[in-house]
Amino acid sequence: MPPRSVHRWVVDRIHRSTKFAVVVTLLLSTAAAAPAPTQFKPGFNLFTRQQDVQLGQEAAAEIRQRVTIVNDPALTAFVNSVTKRLVASREAKASGFTFTFQIVADPAINAYALPGGPMFINTGLLRAVANEAQFAGAIAHEMSHVILRHGTNQASKVDLIQLPVALAGQLTASDTLMGQLAQLGIGLGANSVLLKFNRIHESQADLMGAHIMAEAGYDPAQLARFFSGLNDQSGAFLFLSDHPNPGDRSRAIKEEAARLPQRTYGYQTGHFQEMKRAVATIHDPPPKTQE
């Protein structure tokens, strides 16, 4: 090869190597600059984790006396198949709480989770979701309230003087934790702080819910679409009143989804259409008002 050709070949190789190095550097810089998924920790709380569990079990027993539990095999199979994947998520397992799920005959579009893990799912919610991922997102959202201990976090702020005494077991008027809290005005009524959350709590549950459903193979964008759709449904009033809109939640959920590790979404249990047929046959009683 002539000297001039050798020179050109060397220059070309150096140029190509330099361009490759620049591209690699830009890719690495972009990856390093990409925001990490949001991290959450439970806030201030006077309750122990075991008291969360006890409170949730006592409250769940009261709720079962007020509602109509549905034991339809098709509905149960669907709920169990979806929630089995959700409770296997990193956040759910790290919480140490045991989640349980029961279906309630109630047309209101709603689901509610109690401290420690008991959850009730209205047939109205099963009718409202457009696909399996939307249902998974709604349940992951509720699980996040439990994991982040939002109910007892709010209850902890009600009475900072008498509540520590009650939690220490020094009030003897009742042998249940619910009874002790009732003396302080913390009950299980419609406006209970155990079931109504503020906008910060809702935002946290949205984003952690996106984490949980994504890990289970469901597209978090479906959670955003579910909440957007509720704004157009008059029957969603109960859900929206229990879950105040924290703002542009659809945008926030999508932004959080972009921070998560890349995954292939689209998991399906295969039970969704069967669930839809079964829930259409359930005759719901009128919604029961909590006292």
Buried (B, 14 or more C-beta within 10 A) or exposed (E): EEEEEEEEEEEEEEEEEEEEEEEEEEEEEEEEEEEEBBEBEBBEBBBEBEBBBBBBBBBBEBBBEEBBEBEBEBBBBBBEBBBEBBBEBEBBEEBEBEBBBBBBBBBBBBBBBBBBBBBBBBBBBBBBBEBBBBBBBBBBBBBBBBBBBBBBBBBBEBBEEBBEEBBEEEBEEEEEBBEBBBBBEBBBEEEBBBBBBBEEBBBBBBBBBBBBBBBBBBBBBBBBBBBEBBEEEEBBEBBBEBBEEBEEBBEBBBBBBEBBEEBEBEBEBEBBEBBBEBBEEBEBEEBBEBE
